[in-house]
Amino acid sequence: MYENLWQSGRRLWRMRQLQEPYRSWLSQDDGSLVSIDCETTSLKVKEAEILSIAAVCIRGQRLYASDAFYTLIKPRQAPDHQNVQVHGLRPRDFNDGVPLQDALQNFLQFIGGKTLLGYYLKYDLSVLNKYLRPVLGAALPNREVEVSGRYYDWRFANHPGAYIDLRWETMIKNLGIPALPRHDAMNDAITAAMMYLVLQARGYGVSSA
């Protein structure tokens, strides 16, 4: 309860700091969720540039793959060999990439005020907010759902006291969902959404209250 009250207070404070038209955009909450994922050049927030953003909607008990958002972003510097090995995005793949600010504007219009869902969501939001805060006047005010936290609650309820492995592959296996190729923003957003839907069916989704 304390955490919910704290999050609610943080959301209200951020909403008050937002500039228009963003306050209007980010107050439009229809009760659905958006599973998001970003591919970046580094796991260090201060150094990371965003290479791609993906988002897919969940309404009720369904994933709507047709209601999705994906964009490639032109980086200031081409990804190095190590980056390419992780996410498979080669320098020529960014020929049709869009400028970062255009990508962020389109992303904001897509998510509106919907609740954001993800796997280790804090990292993705930290990188996004690094670029969004100067534009918005505050960090994103959206409610957040960490799918690994919901998974932990489910495993702990069934295996109290046991070590709970929160690795991506372990969660996929234990939840019985298809393993899509990793380090693709859309695949990862869809997989996190599938994780959530399985957990929701087991009673570990977002409260309708």
Z-matrix of the N, CA and C atoms (Angstrom, degrees):
N
C 1 1.463
C 2 1.526 1 110.80
N 3 1.393 2 116.56 1 -44.60
C 4 1.455 3 119.21 2 -179.94
C 5 1.520 4 110.83 3 -58.59
N 6 1.324 5 115.78 4 -43.91
C 7 1.461 6 119.36 5 -179.16
C 8 1.522 7 110.50 6 -61.96
N 9 1.323 8 117.41 7 -41.60
C 10 1.457 9 120.44 8 179.55
C 11 1.525 10 111.19 9 -62.74
N 12 1.334 11 116.76 10 -41.40
C 13 1.462 12 120.59 11 178.75
C 14 1.521 13 110.80 12 -66.02
N 15 1.340 14 115.71 13 -39.94
C 16 1.461 15 119.82 14 179.02
C 17 1.528 16 110.48 15 -64.20
N 18 1.325 17 116.82 16 -44.41
C 19 1.458 18 120.35 17 179.32
C 20 1.517 19 110.95 18 -63.81
N 21 1.328 20 116.43 19 -39.33
C 22 1.463 21 119.96 20 178.89
C 23 1.522 22 110.83 21 -63.51
N 24 1.352 23 116.20 22 -42.24
C 25 1.462 24 119.60 23 178.56
C 26 1.513 25 111.88 24 -65.12
N 27 1.333 26 116.80 25 -40.55
C 28 1.466 27 121.01 26 177.72
C 29 1.518 28 110.98 27 -63.00
N 30 1.338 29 116.36 28 -41.95
C 31 1.461 30 120.79 29 179.22
C 32 1.521 31 110.95 30 -61.04
N 33 1.333 32 117.18 31 -45.78
C 34 1.459 33 121.05 32 -179.50
C 35 1.528 34 111.38 33 -63.48
N 36 1.332 35 116.25 34 -40.70
C 37 1.461 36 119.71 35 179.55
C 38 1.523 37 110.36 36 -64.19
N 39 1.329 38 116.54 37 -44.01
C 40 1.454 39 119.46 38 179.79
C 41 1.523 40 111.65 39 -64.80
N 42 1.321 41 116.78 40 -39.23
C 43 1.463 42 119.96 41 179.38
C 44 1.526 43 110.65 42 -60.29
N 45 1.308 44 117.19 43 -38.41
C 46 1.467 45 120.54 44 -179.59
C 47 1.518 46 111.75 45 -67.68
N 48 1.335 47 116.95 46 -27.79
C 49 1.466 48 120.74 47 -178.56
C 50 1.524 49 113.45 48 -82.77
N 51 1.333 50 117.27 49 -15.16
C 52 1.457 51 120.81 50 -173.69
C 53 1.522 52 112.13 51 -68.05
N 54 1.330 53 114.51 52 143.64
C 55 1.453 54 121.34 53 173.20
C 56 1.531 55 109.68 54 -85.50
N 57 1.313 56 117.12 55 154.37
C 58 1.465 57 120.36 56 171.85
C 59 1.524 58 108.85 57 -80.29
N 60 1.360 59 119.22 58 148.58
C 61 1.468 60 126.97 59 5.01
C 62 1.520 61 114.76 60 -84.66
N 63 1.341 62 117.68 61 6.57
C 64 1.457 63 120.30 62 -172.61
C 65 1.526 64 112.28 63 -65.87
N 66 1.327 65 116.55 64 -33.96
C 67 1.463 66 118.16 65 178.05
C 68 1.514 67 110.76 66 -60.41
N 69 1.325 68 116.77 67 -39.63
C 70 1.466 69 120.33 68 178.41
C 71 1.525 70 111.07 69 -68.43
N 72 1.324 71 117.24 70 -45.26
C 73 1.464 72 121.16 71 -179.60
C 74 1.530 73 111.01 72 -59.53
N 75 1.349 74 115.75 73 -47.21
C 76 1.458 75 120.88 74 -170.10
C 77 1.526 76 113.22 75 -86.33
N 78 1.308 77 116.32 76 5.43
C 79 1.466 78 119.79 77 173.13
C 80 1.527 79 111.32 78 -101.63
N 81 1.328 80 116.77 79 -0.95
C 82 1.465 81 121.47 80 -177.88
C 83 1.526 82 110.12 81 -87.39
N 84 1.327 83 115.32 82 92.24
C 85 1.464 84 121.72 83 -176.45
C 86 1.524 85 108.81 84 -115.69
N 87 1.348 86 116.42 85 113.23
C 88 1.463 87 120.35 86 -179.29
C 89 1.528 88 112.05 87 -97.82
N 90 1.332 89 116.35 88 10.94
C 91 1.455 90 119.92 89 177.92
C 92 1.513 91 114.90 90 88.80
N 93 1.339 92 118.19 91 -3.24
C 94 1.467 93 120.62 92 178.72
C 95 1.526 94 110.08 93 -89.23
N 96 1.316 95 115.86 94 171.01
C 97 1.455 96 122.29 95 177.90
C 98 1.525 97 109.42 96 -115.02
N 99 1.325 98 115.18 97 156.53
C 100 1.462 99 121.38 98 174.46
C 101 1.519 100 108.28 99 -127.33
N 102 1.326 101 115.89 100 118.24
C 103 1.463 102 121.13 101 175.13
C 104 1.528 103 107.95 102 -84.50
N 105 1.331 104 116.90 103 125.94
C 106 1.459 105 120.47 104 -175.43
C 107 1.526 106 111.70 105 -123.52
N 108 1.328 107 115.16 106 156.09
C 109 1.456 108 120.92 107 173.73
C 110 1.525 109 108.52 108 -155.76
N 111 1.326 110 115.43 109 144.91
C 112 1.466 111 121.69 110 175.96
C 113 1.519 112 109.54 111 -123.62
N 114 1.326 113 115.83 112 143.62
C 115 1.460 114 120.95 113 167.22
C 116 1.530 115 106.60 114 -103.00
N 117 1.327 116 116.21 115 134.15
C 118 1.462 117 121.05 116 -174.37
C 119 1.527 118 110.43 117 -132.92
N 120 1.324 119 115.09 118 172.78
C 121 1.462 120 120.51 119 -177.91
C 122 1.521 121 112.77 120 -87.08
N 123 1.334 122 117.56 121 -10.80
C 124 1.460 123 120.65 122 -176.68
C 125 1.519 124 109.39 123 -157.17
N 126 1.325 125 116.21 124 154.63
C 127 1.466 126 121.10 125 173.70
C 128 1.527 127 111.34 126 -87.38
N 129 1.324 128 116.97 127 -4.20
C 130 1.459 129 121.80 128 175.42
C 131 1.527 130 108.25 129 -92.16
N 132 1.328 131 115.77 130 118.68
C 133 1.463 132 120.46 131 -172.64
C 134 1.525 133 111.51 132 -56.86
N 135 1.311 134 118.31 133 -42.58
C 136 1.466 135 120.78 134 -176.39
C 137 1.523 136 112.11 135 -63.52
N 138 1.333 137 116.84 136 -29.90
C 139 1.464 138 121.08 137 -177.04
C 140 1.521 139 112.84 138 -95.12
N 141 1.309 140 117.80 139 -19.32
C 142 1.473 141 121.43 140 -168.13
C 143 1.524 142 112.52 141 -70.74
N 144 1.327 143 114.46 142 132.41
C 145 1.464 144 122.17 143 165.71
C 146 1.528 145 107.82 144 -104.81
N 147 1.308 146 116.64 145 145.22
C 148 1.463 147 120.82 146 179.19
C 149 1.521 148 109.01 147 -84.25
N 150 1.337 149 115.76 148 128.74
C 151 1.460 150 121.46 149 178.11
C 152 1.529 151 111.88 150 -100.92
N 153 1.315 152 116.63 151 -34.88
C 154 1.467 153 120.18 152 178.81
C 155 1.516 154 109.50 153 -154.69
N 156 1.324 155 115.34 154 152.70
C 157 1.470 156 122.81 155 176.82
C 158 1.520 157 107.25 156 -131.84
N 159 1.325 158 115.60 157 135.81
C 160 1.469 159 121.06 158 175.74
C 161 1.517 160 108.98 159 -132.75
N 162 1.315 161 115.17 160 150.02
C 163 1.462 162 121.25 161 178.22
C 164 1.523 163 108.43 162 -152.51
N 165 1.334 164 116.11 163 143.18
C 166 1.463 165 120.75 164 179.13
C 167 1.526 166 108.21 165 -142.29
N 168 1.322 167 116.55 166 142.64
C 169 1.458 168 121.80 167 -172.53
C 170 1.528 169 112.97 168 -90.31
N 171 1.315 170 115.09 169 145.22
C 172 1.464 171 124.21 170 171.21
C 173 1.515 172 107.30 171 -121.66
N 174 1.326 173 115.14 172 127.11
C 175 1.463 174 119.85 173 174.76
C 176 1.519 175 108.10 174 -127.22
N 177 1.314 176 115.30 175 123.62
C 178 1.450 177 118.41 176 -177.79
C 179 1.510 178 110.38 177 62.56
N 180 1.328 179 115.93 178 -122.38
C 181 1.466 180 121.10 179 -179.13
C 182 1.522 181 112.45 180 -106.40
N 183 1.341 182 117.06 181 23.03
C 184 1.463 183 119.68 182 -174.94
C 185 1.527 184 112.24 183 -129.96
N 186 1.313 185 114.52 184 142.68
C 187 1.451 186 123.29 185 171.68
C 188 1.519 187 107.77 186 -93.47
N 189 1.324 188 117.14 187 128.54
C 190 1.463 189 121.83 188 -178.56
C 191 1.528 190 109.47 189 -107.62
N 192 1.336 191 115.51 190 88.34
C 193 1.461 192 120.33 191 -177.72
C 194 1.532 193 111.58 192 -63.91
N 195 1.331 194 116.67 193 -23.31
C 196 1.464 195 119.52 194 179.01
C 197 1.529 196 111.66 195 -77.10
N 198 1.329 197 117.26 196 -17.41
C 199 1.462 198 121.81 197 178.20
C 200 1.525 199 107.22 198 -104.58
N 201 1.319 200 114.73 199 78.67
C 202 1.458 201 120.29 200 -171.78
C 203 1.527 202 109.91 201 -138.95
N 204 1.314 203 114.44 202 163.50
C 205 1.455 204 122.48 203 -179.01
C 206 1.528 205 108.21 204 -133.83
N 207 1.336 206 115.98 205 134.86
C 208 1.460 207 119.64 206 175.79
C 209 1.523 208 108.62 207 -149.45
N 210 1.311 209 115.21 208 136.31
C 211 1.458 210 118.81 209 176.50
C 212 1.519 211 110.41 210 -148.56
N 213 1.331 212 115.39 211 143.16
C 214 1.456 213 122.56 212 169.32
C 215 1.520 214 107.88 213 -97.82
N 216 1.315 215 115.70 214 143.26
C 217 1.457 216 121.26 215 -174.98
C 218 1.520 217 109.75 216 -118.91
N 219 1.319 218 115.79 217 134.53
C 220 1.460 219 120.06 218 177.77
C 221 1.520 220 109.54 219 -69.89
N 222 1.327 221 118.15 220 114.41
C 223 1.473 222 119.58 221 179.15
C 224 1.521 223 110.91 222 -77.80
N 225 1.319 224 115.76 223 158.43
C 226 1.462 225 119.49 224 176.67
C 227 1.523 226 110.69 225 -65.94
N 228 1.346 227 114.70 226 -34.59
C 229 1.459 228 120.29 227 176.68
C 230 1.520 229 108.80 228 -128.00
N 231 1.319 230 116.14 229 143.22
C 232 1.465 231 119.68 230 179.96
C 233 1.530 232 109.43 231 -62.85
N 234 1.334 233 117.76 232 143.08
C 235 1.465 234 120.80 233 177.98
C 236 1.522 235 110.92 234 -57.86
N 237 1.331 236 115.97 235 140.82
C 238 1.457 237 119.04 236 178.34
C 239 1.528 238 110.19 237 -82.24
N 240 1.311 239 115.62 238 177.86
C 241 1.465 240 121.07 239 -174.73
C 242 1.528 241 111.42 240 -59.17
N 243 1.325 242 117.09 241 -39.82
C 244 1.462 243 121.10 242 -179.23
C 245 1.527 244 111.00 243 -63.22
N 246 1.340 245 116.69 244 -42.18
C 247 1.464 246 121.04 245 176.94
C 248 1.523 247 111.13 246 -61.72
N 249 1.321 248 115.91 247 -44.73
C 250 1.466 249 120.35 248 -177.67
C 251 1.525 250 110.34 249 -61.75
N 252 1.327 251 116.61 250 -37.56
C 253 1.462 252 119.75 251 178.77
C 254 1.526 253 111.97 252 -63.74
N 255 1.329 254 117.95 253 -31.85
C 256 1.466 255 121.75 254 -177.83
C 257 1.520 256 111.28 255 -77.71
N 258 1.337 257 117.15 256 -56.03
C 259 1.461 258 119.84 257 -171.46
C 260 1.526 259 114.46 258 -106.61
N 261 1.329 260 117.51 259 -5.77
C 262 1.459 261 120.10 260 175.28
C 263 1.512 262 115.12 261 74.94
N 264 1.322 263 118.04 262 4.43
C 265 1.465 264 121.12 263 179.75
C 266 1.523 265 109.09 264 -87.80
N 267 1.339 266 115.23 265 114.80
C 268 1.447 267 121.31 266 -178.23
C 269 1.525 268 109.98 267 -91.90
N 270 1.329 269 118.73 268 159.78
C 271 1.467 270 120.32 269 -179.95
C 272 1.522 271 113.45 270 -51.73
N 273 1.342 272 118.28 271 -39.14
C 274 1.469 273 119.67 272 -178.28
C 275 1.531 274 112.27 273 -70.84
N 276 1.333 275 117.08 274 -19.00
C 277 1.465 276 119.67 275 178.35
C 278 1.523 277 111.70 276 -66.37
N 279 1.318 278 116.44 277 -18.70
C 280 1.461 279 120.10 278 -177.13
C 281 1.524 280 112.82 279 -93.39
N 282 1.338 281 117.32 280 8.90
C 283 1.459 282 119.95 281 177.94
C 284 1.518 283 111.71 282 -58.63
N 285 1.327 284 116.57 283 -34.39
C 286 1.468 285 120.81 284 178.72
C 287 1.521 286 112.07 285 -101.28
N 288 1.315 287 117.18 286 14.02
C 289 1.460 288 120.42 287 178.36
C 290 1.521 289 111.41 288 -68.50
N 291 1.313 290 115.16 289 156.66
C 292 1.467 291 120.32 290 -178.70
C 293 1.527 292 109.40 291 -105.69
N 294 1.330 293 117.90 292 158.18
C 295 1.466 294 119.83 293 175.11
C 296 1.524 295 110.91 294 -60.44
N 297 1.319 296 115.88 295 148.43
C 298 1.462 297 120.80 296 -175.66
C 299 1.519 298 112.18 297 -55.36
N 300 1.305 299 118.11 298 -45.71
C 301 1.467 300 119.58 299 -175.70
C 302 1.529 301 111.88 300 -65.09
N 303 1.326 302 116.95 301 -35.16
C 304 1.476 303 119.65 302 175.76
C 305 1.525 304 110.04 303 -65.99
N 306 1.327 305 116.48 304 -42.33
C 307 1.466 306 120.38 305 179.57
C 308 1.520 307 110.74 306 -61.85
N 309 1.323 308 116.98 307 -42.58
C 310 1.462 309 120.45 308 -178.95
C 311 1.520 310 111.72 309 -66.95
N 312 1.321 311 117.03 310 -39.42
C 313 1.475 312 120.06 311 177.48
C 314 1.527 313 110.39 312 -61.76
N 315 1.320 314 116.46 313 -44.46
C 316 1.471 315 120.32 314 179.57
C 317 1.531 316 111.13 315 -65.52
N 318 1.323 317 116.16 316 -38.90
C 319 1.463 318 120.89 317 178.01
C 320 1.526 319 110.53 318 -62.74
N 321 1.317 320 117.20 319 -45.00
C 322 1.466 321 120.81 320 -179.96
C 323 1.523 322 111.45 321 -61.16
N 324 1.317 323 116.76 322 -41.94
C 325 1.465 324 119.03 323 179.05
C 326 1.525 325 111.12 324 -66.21
N 327 1.326 326 117.03 325 -32.12
C 328 1.455 327 119.64 326 -179.93
C 329 1.523 328 111.66 327 -71.26
N 330 1.330 329 117.53 328 -46.43
C 331 1.464 330 119.64 329 -174.46
C 332 1.524 331 112.75 330 -77.71
N 333 1.331 332 117.39 331 -30.69
C 334 1.461 333 118.42 332 -176.40
C 335 1.519 334 110.42 333 52.84
N 336 1.335 335 116.33 334 -136.73
C 337 1.455 336 120.82 335 179.68
C 338 1.510 337 113.49 336 -98.84
N 339 1.322 338 117.08 337 16.38
C 340 1.465 339 120.65 338 -177.05
C 341 1.536 340 111.57 339 -65.41
N 342 1.308 341 115.79 340 154.24
C 343 1.461 342 121.83 341 175.05
C 344 1.524 343 109.77 342 -67.47
N 345 1.326 344 116.77 343 135.52
C 346 1.461 345 122.20 344 -178.21
C 347 1.522 346 110.33 345 -99.31
N 348 1.324 347 115.23 346 135.74
C 349 1.453 348 123.50 347 -176.11
C 350 1.515 349 108.73 348 -123.30
N 351 1.328 350 117.30 349 145.68
C 352 1.450 351 119.02 350 175.65
C 353 1.511 352 112.19 351 -174.53
N 354 1.315 353 114.28 352 174.10
C 355 1.464 354 123.26 353 176.18
C 356 1.522 355 107.30 354 -102.54
N 357 1.316 356 117.83 355 118.64
C 358 1.452 357 123.10 356 -168.01
C 359 1.535 358 109.74 357 49.20
N 360 1.319 359 112.00 358 54.66
C 361 1.461 360 122.41 359 -175.78
C 362 1.524 361 112.09 360 -59.83
N 363 1.325 362 116.26 361 -30.62
C 364 1.469 363 119.72 362 -176.87
C 365 1.524 364 111.45 363 -55.27
N 366 1.332 365 117.02 364 -39.60
C 367 1.468 366 119.17 365 -179.82
C 368 1.522 367 111.04 366 -64.52
N 369 1.329 368 116.93 367 -50.66
C 370 1.470 369 119.96 368 -178.86
C 371 1.527 370 111.06 369 -58.72
N 372 1.327 371 116.90 370 -42.38
C 373 1.458 372 119.81 371 -179.25
C 374 1.524 373 111.35 372 -69.60
N 375 1.320 374 117.38 373 -34.59
C 376 1.467 375 119.62 374 177.90
C 377 1.522 376 111.04 375 -63.11
N 378 1.342 377 116.31 376 -41.97
C 379 1.467 378 119.37 377 178.66
C 380 1.532 379 110.20 378 -69.16
N 381 1.327 380 117.16 379 -45.76
C 382 1.461 381 119.56 380 178.57
C 383 1.520 382 111.30 381 -59.66
N 384 1.326 383 116.41 382 -45.82
C 385 1.468 384 119.69 383 -177.33
C 386 1.521 385 112.78 384 -67.13
N 387 1.324 386 116.44 385 -25.82
C 388 1.466 387 119.73 386 175.90
C 389 1.525 388 110.03 387 -57.32
N 390 1.325 389 116.15 388 -39.36
C 391 1.457 390 121.06 389 -179.73
C 392 1.529 391 113.13 390 -91.41
N 393 1.322 392 116.58 391 -27.93
C 394 1.467 393 120.09 392 -175.62
C 395 1.524 394 113.37 393 -83.30
N 396 1.314 395 117.56 394 -32.42
C 397 1.463 396 120.20 395 -173.62
C 398 1.534 397 112.29 396 -57.04
N 399 1.339 398 120.16 397 -43.62
C 400 1.468 399 118.66 398 178.72
C 401 1.529 400 113.28 399 -65.07
N 402 1.328 401 117.42 400 -26.32
C 403 1.466 402 122.00 401 -179.53
C 404 1.527 403 110.80 402 -83.46
N 405 1.322 404 116.24 403 -45.08
C 406 1.458 405 121.09 404 -174.13
C 407 1.523 406 113.01 405 -80.49
N 408 1.326 407 116.49 406 -30.77
C 409 1.450 408 120.59 407 -170.84
C 410 1.510 409 112.34 408 95.94
N 411 1.331 410 117.87 409 -7.39
C 412 1.471 411 124.37 410 179.22
C 413 1.521 412 108.30 411 -164.47
N 414 1.323 413 115.78 412 169.46
C 415 1.463 414 120.30 413 172.69
C 416 1.520 415 109.65 414 -71.37
N 417 1.317 416 116.55 415 163.88
C 418 1.467 417 120.64 416 178.19
C 419 1.530 418 110.14 417 -54.92
N 420 1.341 419 117.42 418 131.81
C 421 1.462 420 120.43 419 -178.40
C 422 1.525 421 114.02 420 -90.49
N 423 1.323 422 117.73 421 -0.95
C 424 1.468 423 121.43 422 -172.93
C 425 1.530 424 111.70 423 -60.18
N 426 1.306 425 115.32 424 148.03
C 427 1.459 426 120.25 425 171.10
C 428 1.527 427 108.49 426 -63.92
N 429 1.338 428 116.45 427 153.60
C 430 1.461 429 121.69 428 -174.26
C 431 1.526 430 110.81 429 -128.48
N 432 1.334 431 115.58 430 142.60
C 433 1.460 432 121.73 431 174.54
C 434 1.524 433 107.75 432 -129.39
N 435 1.318 434 116.33 433 118.39
C 436 1.457 435 122.08 434 176.94
C 437 1.522 436 108.63 435 -92.71
N 438 1.337 437 116.52 436 112.73
C 439 1.465 438 120.12 437 -173.86
C 440 1.531 439 111.71 438 -65.92
N 441 1.324 440 118.61 439 -31.34
C 442 1.461 441 119.47 440 178.16
C 443 1.529 442 110.80 441 -68.17
N 444 1.329 443 117.23 442 -29.39
C 445 1.459 444 120.51 443 175.91
C 446 1.516 445 112.04 444 -68.28
N 447 1.332 446 116.19 445 -41.04
C 448 1.466 447 120.10 446 176.16
C 449 1.531 448 110.41 447 -64.82
N 450 1.318 449 115.88 448 -39.51
C 451 1.462 450 120.56 449 177.94
C 452 1.528 451 110.28 450 -63.27
N 453 1.316 452 116.76 451 -44.31
C 454 1.463 453 121.00 452 178.97
C 455 1.535 454 110.29 453 -57.54
N 456 1.339 455 116.49 454 -46.61
C 457 1.461 456 119.66 455 -179.91
C 458 1.531 457 111.46 456 -59.12
N 459 1.320 458 116.01 457 -41.17
C 460 1.468 459 120.39 458 179.98
C 461 1.528 460 111.13 459 -66.13
N 462 1.331 461 117.29 460 -46.59
C 463 1.463 462 120.41 461 -178.95
C 464 1.527 463 110.89 462 -66.59
N 465 1.307 464 116.91 463 -40.53
C 466 1.464 465 120.49 464 -179.17
C 467 1.531 466 110.72 465 -64.34
N 468 1.323 467 117.00 466 -38.71
C 469 1.463 468 120.42 467 179.29
C 470 1.523 469 111.31 468 -63.37
N 471 1.338 470 116.40 469 -31.49
C 472 1.459 471 120.70 470 -177.47
C 473 1.530 472 113.24 471 -96.22
N 474 1.339 473 116.35 472 -20.29
C 475 1.472 474 120.74 473 -178.69
C 476 1.528 475 108.51 474 -137.64
N 477 1.324 476 118.41 475 63.75
C 478 1.470 477 120.28 476 -177.25
C 479 1.523 478 111.59 477 -59.79
N 480 1.342 479 114.33 478 134.00
C 481 1.456 480 120.04 479 178.98
C 482 1.507 481 115.06 480 86.30
N 483 1.323 482 118.45 481 -13.11
C 484 1.467 483 121.23 482 -178.90
C 485 1.529 484 110.51 483 -80.15
N 486 1.340 485 115.39 484 154.27
C 487 1.459 486 119.84 485 172.27
C 488 1.522 487 108.76 486 -66.90
N 489 1.320 488 116.92 487 133.99
C 490 1.463 489 120.97 488 -177.36
C 491 1.520 490 108.63 489 -113.96
N 492 1.306 491 115.74 490 114.99
C 493 1.457 492 124.25 491 -177.92
C 494 1.529 493 108.59 492 -84.95
N 495 1.327 494 116.38 493 116.92
C 496 1.463 495 121.33 494 -177.62
C 497 1.524 496 112.59 495 -100.92
N 498 1.316 497 117.05 496 16.94
C 499 1.465 498 118.47 497 177.18
C 500 1.528 499 110.25 498 -68.41
N 501 1.301 500 114.41 499 147.45
C 502 1.467 501 123.40 500 -177.21
C 503 1.523 502 111.29 501 -51.88
N 504 1.329 503 116.81 502 -51.56
C 505 1.462 504 121.07 503 -175.92
C 506 1.528 505 111.57 504 -63.60
N 507 1.326 506 116.48 505 -37.76
C 508 1.464 507 120.54 506 179.41
C 509 1.520 508 110.71 507 -66.42
N 510 1.312 509 116.74 508 -42.09
C 511 1.464 510 120.73 509 179.83
C 512 1.525 511 110.69 510 -63.99
N 513 1.321 512 117.15 511 -43.20
C 514 1.464 513 121.22 512 177.76
C 515 1.526 514 110.32 513 -58.51
N 516 1.338 515 115.71 514 -47.18
C 517 1.466 516 119.99 515 -178.32
C 518 1.521 517 111.34 516 -62.20
N 519 1.323 518 117.49 517 -48.72
C 520 1.455 519 121.23 518 -175.18
C 521 1.530 520 113.00 519 -71.44
N 522 1.318 521 116.74 520 -25.16
C 523 1.464 522 120.02 521 177.97
C 524 1.528 523 112.07 522 -90.24
N 525 1.344 524 116.90 523 -10.49
C 526 1.454 525 120.40 524 175.67
C 527 1.513 526 114.90 525 68.78
N 528 1.338 527 116.21 526 41.43
C 529 1.469 528 119.68 527 179.75
C 530 1.525 529 109.55 528 -113.21
N 531 1.348 530 118.17 529 159.67
C 532 1.465 531 121.05 530 -179.49
C 533 1.525 532 111.36 531 -63.37
N 534 1.320 533 116.64 532 143.20
C 535 1.460 534 122.43 533 178.11
C 536 1.529 535 108.81 534 -94.49
N 537 1.313 536 116.59 535 101.31
C 538 1.469 537 121.62 536 176.60
C 539 1.530 538 109.43 537 -81.60
N 540 1.333 539 117.95 538 155.99
C 541 1.465 540 119.90 539 177.21
C 542 1.526 541 110.83 540 -55.52
N 543 1.331 542 116.42 541 134.15
C 544 1.464 543 121.68 542 -174.86
C 545 1.517 544 112.69 543 -84.75
N 546 1.332 545 113.48 544 169.99
C 547 1.458 546 123.82 545 176.76
C 548 1.530 547 111.51 546 59.84
N 549 1.313 548 114.91 547 30.99
C 550 1.461 549 123.65 548 166.65
C 551 1.519 550 104.24 549 -118.27
N 552 1.327 551 116.97 550 122.81
C 553 1.466 552 119.63 551 -170.75
C 554 1.525 553 112.61 552 -57.23
N 555 1.334 554 117.42 553 -42.27
C 556 1.464 555 119.08 554 -178.45
C 557 1.522 556 110.96 555 -70.11
N 558 1.323 557 117.56 556 -43.76
C 559 1.463 558 120.15 557 177.32
C 560 1.528 559 111.35 558 -58.05
N 561 1.334 560 116.11 559 -42.80
C 562 1.463 561 119.46 560 -178.03
C 563 1.522 562 111.51 561 -69.58
N 564 1.339 563 117.39 562 -36.92
C 565 1.462 564 120.19 563 176.85
C 566 1.524 565 110.70 564 -65.01
N 567 1.338 566 116.78 565 -41.83
C 568 1.466 567 120.95 566 178.93
C 569 1.528 568 110.63 567 -66.06
N 570 1.333 569 117.00 568 -41.59
C 571 1.464 570 120.29 569 -179.54
C 572 1.524 571 110.91 570 -64.33
N 573 1.326 572 117.91 571 -43.52
C 574 1.468 573 120.76 572 177.44
C 575 1.527 574 110.49 573 -61.30
N 576 1.328 575 116.21 574 -37.77
C 577 1.462 576 120.12 575 177.61
C 578 1.527 577 111.03 576 -65.01
N 579 1.342 578 117.15 577 -42.30
C 580 1.470 579 120.21 578 177.91
C 581 1.527 580 111.04 579 -64.06
N 582 1.321 581 116.44 580 -40.96
C 583 1.464 582 119.68 581 175.39
C 584 1.525 583 110.51 582 -55.21
N 585 1.324 584 114.46 583 -48.69
C 586 1.461 585 119.14 584 -177.85
C 587 1.528 586 111.72 585 -61.19
N 588 1.317 587 117.00 586 -42.84
C 589 1.465 588 119.78 587 -177.59
C 590 1.527 589 111.51 588 -63.97
N 591 1.344 590 117.07 589 -38.22
C 592 1.460 591 119.76 590 176.18
C 593 1.528 592 110.06 591 -64.32
N 594 1.316 593 117.00 592 -44.15
C 595 1.460 594 120.79 593 179.21
C 596 1.523 595 111.67 594 -66.45
N 597 1.324 596 115.75 595 -36.94
C 598 1.464 597 119.80 596 177.27
C 599 1.524 598 110.79 597 -61.64
N 600 1.335 599 116.16 598 -42.01
C 601 1.466 600 120.45 599 179.38
C 602 1.527 601 111.65 600 -64.08
N 603 1.341 602 115.70 601 -21.59
C 604 1.478 603 120.40 602 179.71
C 605 1.514 604 111.65 603 -98.14
N 606 1.337 605 116.67 604 8.84
C 607 1.440 606 120.64 605 174.68
C 608 1.498 607 115.92 606 94.60
N 609 1.349 608 117.31 607 15.83
C 610 1.460 609 121.03 608 -177.08
C 611 1.530 610 112.00 609 -119.75
N 612 1.312 611 115.43 610 36.14
C 613 1.455 612 120.29 611 176.45
C 614 1.513 613 111.15 612 -95.57
N 615 1.329 614 115.12 613 -170.95
C 616 1.460 615 121.46 614 178.73
C 617 1.518 616 109.23 615 -75.23
N 618 1.317 617 115.68 616 136.59
C 619 1.470 618 120.05 617 176.44
C 620 1.514 619 109.53 618 -65.27
N 621 1.311 620 116.18 619 141.81
C 622 1.474 621 120.70 620 178.78
C 623 1.514 622 111.79 621 -77.29
N 624 1.337 623 117.08 622 -6.88
C 625 1.473 624 120.61 623 -178.75
C 626 1.510 625 110.88 624 -71.83
